[in-house]
Amino acid sequence: MLLYISVYVGIYFNVNELKKSTLSLTKHDHILHNTVKLKILLAENNHAKAKALISILTNTEYDIHHIAHSGVPLLKDVEQLNPDIIIIDIESPDRDMLENLNKISQFAPKPIIVFSEQQHPNPTINQLVKSGVSAYVVGEVSQQRVKSVVEVAIARFGVFQGLKQELADTKQKLSSQKNIDKAKRWLMETKQLSEVDAYNFIRKIAMDNSQKMDDVAKNILSVASIF
Amino acid sequence: MFNVEKKNITLGFMPLTDSAPVIIAHEMGMFKKWGLNVSLNKQNSWATLRDKLHLGVIDAAQMLAPMPIASQLGLYGQKSQVITPIILSRNGNGITLSTKLYKKILTQQNTTKIDMPFSANILLNEIEKRKKEGNKLTFAVVFPYSCHYYQLIEWLNRSNIALSDINLLIVPPSDMMPSMQSGDLDGFCVGGPWNAKAVREGVGITGVTSSDLYQNSPEKVLGLMSNWQQQHPQTTLALVSALYEACQWLENIPNRFEAARLLSRSCYLDTNIDVIAPSLLGSCLTFNNTTPRKIPTYNQFSTLGDAEFNNPGQYSGENIANLMKESGHISSQQRAELNIAAIFRKDIYERAINSPKCN
């Protein structure tokens, strides 16, 4: 039977801090060159395990806080400390609570890093790392490993957030294009303008009022809806 | 008998009253009878159970019914082809309010007793009052993609209470009772034994069960990776057959008490039988020193002589997907693209059930 002893560690980030951090990442080198120390909250009831992790992460670019609470008291600590990163043993019952913070409240989306002391040769591990949400590290938990995993996770999360933002932007662009098209059509029908004139009309109002064309189109459409 | 490809199986479970089918199949020899040597792997969190299944650290898992759909859609980040070949239980959850809140409501309504099942209408005054004070009642469930979550929303919605009218937290089951005791939680929706535990400790009052909200909602299912099932088709059929037999065994009331005894062991729920047995015997503890409510379907694992109960059919799967959509967990587009028949594998179940039985 495969004995699955693991020191899985979940790491959660504050988005704004992260944006600052990811800016300094280069394409070839996922190493943080950030002068601001990232605040890490280590939630671990087992003091021996906590001590081992603290010793790995101290004297690095991380500012580490150890907390031995669980459940709602731990949640309160998270709120109060507002850490950039939370580290938690994957075998902890609190994992569900921390991992789902962003699904049920206004917390920022958070990536997770998972460590396992056991070698586990499975390609899925790499796939999970690539997903940007979880990173799995197998084998011995050495200082270098923990540090590099934290760095990879930050980088991955940056990429993941970037993609999400891109998708949101594209959706936004599509919907504003729709608004502009609709407004154009309304102007063409009611004011007998040509398509180019209708477009220029919207653009001129936008420029004169330092507004986005999308916002002008929305205003036109709300006026149109009165008629 | 099936010609199993893999005899040694690890099966992950969460220590809850409705993990009875996997524990019974292990303890009462159903797995062995079907040629399997199953080791049960107790887990502490749903996310970790899910990850271990995705990674192949465990072969099979007892999961919350919405989890295979969440995995297939990649709601956790990475899409993973999780399927279910059998429904292991239906119903089983309850909504518990803190004794403190309940007493406040009694005073507000100038009464000594509120009829059960409670309607969430009883919360309206307090929600309104807190709105003026700038705070909210706080509820908890154990996992977002869970029937507990959808049932709590359903209960609130029936009284026109929106999710945004309360605070909702995800809290580990073992922390529900202490958090209610400390005043951090006003209510929760969980499975057994956690409702009964809160009642026994005098911390909470269970006023609604999932059976009061809607009958026979799928609760726990067996989860497998699709490629694992393809590589082990006969083993899958043996697993389904053994678990189906365990569910049938659990239909017999005298057996339910025996199940409660087994479940209370330290390797399983590690808790007192007096909080496990009631729901298994169709009794919903409501309030300390009060006659329990009779809810025969509180924990349901099968219906004698009717194989449909455990069938992961289209209807069961579609229902869960609809709940996920209504709660905003999945979009209309995701809902429309969802191929339920590829996740809820009625075909595998029926093949197992219709195979010749072994004695």
Contacts between the chains, C-beta under 8 A, distances in Angstrom:
chain1	res1	chain2	res2	distance
A	1	B	8	7.4
A	1	B	10	6.8
A	1	B	39	5.8
A	2	B	10	7.3
A	2	B	57	6.8
A	4	B	41	7.9
A	4	B	52	7.1
A	4	B	57	5.6
A	8	B	48	7.3
A	70	B	172	7.4
A	70	B	175	6.4
A	71	B	171	6.1
A	71	B	172	6.3
A	71	B	174	7.8
A	71	B	175	3.0
A	71	B	178	6.6
A	71	B	179	5.7
A	72	B	169	7.1
A	72	B	171	6.3
A	72	B	175	6.5
A	72	B	179	4.3
A	72	B	182	7.4
A	72	B	184	4.3
A	72	B	185	7.1
A	73	B	184	8.0
A	75	B	169	6.9
A	90	B	45	7.8
A	90	B	48	5.2
A	90	B	51	7.5
A	91	B	44	5.6
A	91	B	45	7.9
A	91	B	48	6.6
A	92	B	44	6.5
A	92	B	45	7.0
A	93	B	44	4.4
A	93	B	45	5.4
A	93	B	172	3.6
A	93	B	173	7.5
A	93	B	174	5.9
A	93	B	175	7.3
A	94	B	45	7.6
A	94	B	172	5.9
A	94	B	175	7.9
A	95	B	44	7.6
A	95	B	45	4.2
A	95	B	47	5.2
A	95	B	48	6.0
A	96	B	45	4.6
A	96	B	46	5.5
A	96	B	47	5.4
A	96	B	142	6.6
A	96	B	143	5.6
A	96	B	170	5.5
A	96	B	172	6.3
A	97	B	169	7.2
A	97	B	170	4.9
A	97	B	171	5.7
A	97	B	172	6.0
A	97	B	175	8.0
A	99	B	47	5.3
A	100	B	143	7.3
A	100	B	144	5.2
A	100	B	170	4.3
A	101	B	170	7.6
A	103	B	144	4.9
A	103	B	170	7.7
A	104	B	144	6.5
A	104	B	168	5.2
A	104	B	169	6.9
A	104	B	170	6.3
A	105	B	167	7.8
A	105	B	168	7.9
A	114	B	51	7.1
A	120	B	55	6.9
A	120	B	57	6.7
A	122	B	55	5.4
A	122	B	56	5.5
A	124	B	54	6.1
A	124	B	55	5.0
A	124	B	56	6.8
A	125	B	55	6.5
A	127	B	78	6.2
A	128	B	51	7.7
A	128	B	54	7.4
A	128	B	55	7.6
A	128	B	77	7.9
A	128	B	78	5.6
A	131	B	77	4.5
A	131	B	78	4.0
A	132	B	77	7.0
A	133	B	76	7.0
A	133	B	77	3.2
A	133	B	78	7.0
A	134	B	51	7.3
A	134	B	77	6.4
A	134	B	78	7.3
A	136	B	55	7.5
